[in-house]
Amino acid sequence: MADTVLIVDHQLPTPDRDSGSLRLTRMIAEIRGLGRQVLFFPLDGRAEQRYAAALADLGVAVLADRRAQVRFLREQGHRIALALLCRPQPAVELLGAVRDSAPGCTVVYDTVDLHFRRLGRQARLAREQGDADRFKLQAQAATTRALELFLVGETDVTLVVSPDEQEVLARLVRNADIRVLSNIHSPADAPRDCAAPTGARVLFVGHYQHAPNVDAARWLAHEIMPLVRREIPEAALDLVGSSAPEPVTSLAGEGVTVHGWVEDLAGMYAHTRLAVAPLRYGAGVKGKVGEALERGVPVVGTALAFEGMGLEHDRHVLVGEDPAGIAAQIVRLIRDDSLHGRLVRAAGRRLEARFSPATARSTLHDLLSAGPAAG
């Protein structure tokens, strides 16, 4: 009997380092809660002990060796009920082997975010700034678009993280079965209210192997925070996240602390006044926004940072589109306790309504029980 869910990604999920991994880990927990066996193939061939152990704690088996992966597909492919292929390159690399070895399974392409959309926006910004790599980025966006649309057409179901991205793909690939399975968040049992820290600490969290985060951190430190500090001299910026390159570590200085990777962010969130997400390009639903709201911390960012989340300016979050606009909203939020509490409460309700584990569980249950939709 086919009872196994196969998950393929470029590496084991690292939920303490990046948003996509946190989403996938929470998806796996829901799949296990639905009573299915899970087998994970990391295509980089690595199974770092701490992350493999975390999966083992969830009851997930890991096969990191490529020869063992091929052998399992050849000998045990009939056991696979659903194959979840994450991101473009891992998906296209394993698609043929999965189709040949498990012809009866439901093959799901999990976009994580629309990579071609992110690259296209990066290329647009590069053109506006006259960057030397603007043509290279434009070519990468076009190539990735073709690959992603191919995968949408060749798999049974495609997962996206927002209705916005669902609409984009539906226009481009007719009759494709495209479903929303977004980030998964559970607001804290005792969310902070207007009694939150009264200081002026501003927090930016990002995995710095992700180029939009490097750009955002530099824009924030160089152009936004100086305007904030002109109004509130004691305002301080904390940059947190793994794999920070020299352009980020060099930002450390007056009013800016580069912490690097922090194992447990609870302490950072407990002492910050607000989180900020000044993203100039990207795609998908931003984990840094959901995590802050999950912790009861209000967020200031660009409209792009809140894309696909149903968060409204001045109701759930604060939005600015240029350094002066973002800085003005940061200053406003630092000074206004009433606004702070109102945003926290409203955003918490919206997060629970749209991104709860129950919402993800329902989508996964439908996938596992009914498979791809007809048509």
N, C-alpha and C positions, 0 to 999 in steps of 0.2 A: 504494500500500500504506500502511495506517495504521501509522506508526512513531514518532510524536511523542507525548511526554508534555507536556501543558499543565498548568502550575501557576499558580493564581490566589490571590493574597493581597492584603491591603490595602497592602502596601509590599514593597520588596525586603528579603530577609533581612539582618539586621544581627547576625551571630553573635557579635560582640565586645560586644554590648550586652544581649541578652536570650536566655533559654533556648529559647523557641520558634523563634527564628531559627537558633540553633545546631543544634537537631534537624533543621529543614528543610534546612539546608545539608548536613548529613551524609546525609540522605535523598537529596538530589540527587546527591551524590557516588556513592552506591550505585546509583542509577538509571543514571547515566552509565557506571558500571562494568559494568552489565548490557547495555550497548550501545545504549541508547535515546537519541534526540535529546530535548532538553528546551527548552521555550519558556516563559518566565515573563511573566505579566501582573501588574504592580503597579497596583492600581486607584486609587492616589493620583496616578498620572500622573507620578511622579518616578523618576528613575534616577540617584541620587547616584553620582558617578564611582567612588569607592572600592569601593562595594558592587556596582555593575554590573561593574567590572573583575574582582572576585573571582568573580562568576558566569561571566564570559567565560573566566577561567582554567580553569574546570571544563567549558568547552565549551557553556555555556548561552546561548541568545539571549534578549534582553529586548525586549519591546515595551511601552513606557510610554504612548504616545499612544493615547487611547481610539479615535480614528478608525481608527488602524492596527490596533488589536485587533479592532474590528468587521469591518474589511476582511479580515483574516486568517481570521476565523471564517467569513465568507461565502464566501471564495474557496478556502480551504485546510482547511476543517473536516474534510474527508474523510481528512486525514492524521493526525488525532488518534486515537490508540489508547486513551489514558487521560487523563482530566481530573481533576486533584487540586485540589479547591476547599477552601481553608483558611479556617477560622473562619466563624461564622454569616453576618455581613453580606456579605463577598465571595462566599460560596457562593450565597446567595439572589440576589445581584445578577447573577451570570453563569449561573446554572443554566438559565434558559430559552434563552439564546443558545447555550449549549453543546448542549443537547438538540436544538435546531432545526438547528444547523449541523453537528453531528457525531453523528447519531442512532445510529451503530453503536459509539460508544466507551463504555468503562466510566467511569461518573461516580462519583468517590470524594469523600465529604465527610470532611475531616480536622478533627476537633473541636479539636485542639491541647490543649485541656482542656475539660471540661464547664462552659461559661460559666454556665449556670443554677445549677449546683451551687455554684460560687464565689460568685455573687451572693446565693444563698439563705443561705449561711453568713455573708456580710457583713451581710445584713439581720437575721439572728438576733442577731449581736453588737451591731448598732446598737440593736435592741429591748432587749437586756439592759442597755445603757448609757444608754438613754433618749435617743439621738441624734435630732436634729430630722429627719434624712433617712431615718429607718427605714421610713416608708411608701413613699417614693419607691424605695428599694432593693428592697422587697418587690414592688412593681409591676414593676420592671425584671426581677427574677428570674422572675416569672410570664410576662412577655412573651417573655423569652429562652428559657424552657423550651418554650413553644409553637413558636417558630421552630426551635429545634434538633431537636425531635422531628419537626417537619414535614420537615426536611432528611434526617433518618435514614430516613424513610419514602419520600422521593422520589428518593433517590440509590441507586445499585447497591450500594455498599459504604460503610460508615462505619468510619473509623479512630479508635481511642481509644488512650490511652497506658498503660492498666493493665487487668488482668483485673477489678479492682474496678469501673471505669467501664464496662467491657463488660457486666458483670452488671447494673448500674443501667439501661443502655439496653435490654438484652434484656428486662427486666421491663416496660418502658414501651412498646416498639415490637415487637410480636410478628412473627416471621418475618423480621426485618431481618438482613442480613449484616453483622455487626459484628466487626472484627478488631483485634487489638492490634499497634500499631507504636509502641514507646515511645521514650524518649530513647536516644541512641546514645553509648556511652562506651568508650574504650580506656584501661585503667589504664596509668600511666606505666611505661616499660621498667624503671626502677629505683625502684619505690615506696619512700617513706620508711618507716623502721621506728622502733624505739624510740629511735634516735639523733636523732630529730627535735628541733627547737629546744626548749630547756628553759625558755624565757621564759614570759610570761603574756599573750601577745597573742591576742586573740579577734577573729575576722574574720566580718563579715556582708557578703555580696554580693547586690545586688538592683538590678534596673532599676526606677527609682522612678516611672515612669509607670504601674506596676502597683500598684494601691492596697494589696494585702496587704503589700507590701514597706515602704511608708511606715509602716503601722501597726506592723509588726514592729520596724522600726528604732527607733521612738519608745518602744515597750514595753520593748525591750532596753535603751536608754540610760537611760530614766527609772526603771524598776522592777526590772530584773534585774541590771544591772552594779553598781549601788550595793551590792547584797547580796554580789556577788562581791568587790568591793573592800573590804568590811568584813572579809573573811577573808584576802584577798590584796591589800594596798594597791597593789602595783605592777601589777595587772592593767589592761590597756589594750584599748580597743575600736577597731577600724578599720572604718569604714563605707565601702564601695566600691560604685560604681554610677553610671550615667548618669541625667541628668534629675532630680537631687535638688531637690525644692521647698524652700521656706523652712522648713517644719516639720522637715525633715531637716537642712539646713545649720545651723540654729540649735542643733542638738544638740552641735556642736563645743564642747569645753571640757575641763575636767580629766578626763583618762582617756579622752576620746573624740576621735578624729580623723576628720573627714569628708573623704575623698580625692576624691570625685567619680568620673568615669570614668577608668579606668586601662587603657591600651591592652594591656599584657601583664601578666596577673595572676601570672605565674610567681614574680616577686619577692615578691609579697604572700604567696602560699602557702608559699614557702620559709622565711619568717620568722614564720609564725603557728603557735601551738601547737594551735589547734583552730578549726573553723568552727562557726557557730551559726545555727540556722534556727527562731526562735521565732514561727512563723506561727500566727495565730489564726483565719484563714479562707483559703480558696483551693481549688484543685482541681487535678487532674492530677498528674503526676510532677514533682517539683521539681528543676529544673536545677542550682540552687545546691548541693543535696545531692550529686547525681551528680558535679558538677565537682570538689567538694572531695575526695570519695572517689577520683575518678580521679587526683587529684594526691597521694594518700596522706596526706590530712589528715582526722582523725576529726571527727565532727559530733555536736553536741548540739542537740536540737530538740524540738518538740511532736510528738505522734503524727501529727498532720495533715501535718507536713512530710515524713514518711516514707511517707505513704499510697501504696499500690500498688507499693512497691518491694521488698517481701519482706525488709525490714530489721528485725531484732529488738533490743529493748532489752537492753543489757549483753552482746550478742553481736557486733553490727555497729555499733551507734550507742548513744547514751544519750538517754533520753526524760524530759522533765519537762512538766507541764501548767500550772503557775502560776509566778510569779516565784521563789518560794522553791525550788520543785522544780528549775527550770531552772538557777538559780544553784548549787544544791548539786551538780548534775552537772558544771557547768563547773569548779567548784573541785576536784571529785574528779579530773577529767581533767587539770587542770593539775598536780596533785600526784603523780599515779600514772603513772610511766613504763611499768610493766608493762601496765597497762590500755590505755594509749595505743597501744603496739605491737600488742597483741592485737586491738584494734578495727580498726586499719589493715589488718592481714593478713586478717582475716575479711571485712571489708567489700569489700576488693579482689577476693576470690574471688567473693563474691556479685554484685558489679557485672559481672564478666566473664561469669558464668553467665547473667545476665538481660538485659544491656544491650549486648552485643557487636555490632559491625558485622555479623557473620555472621547474627545473629538477625534484624536489620532486613532484610538482603539476602534472606533466605529469604522473608519476608513480601512484599517488593516483587516478587520473582521470581514468586511465586504470583499476585499481582495482574496482572502484565504478561503472564503466559503463559496463565492460565486465565480471567481476568476474574471477574465476580461469580459466587458460588455459586448453584446452582439452589435454587428455593424461595422 
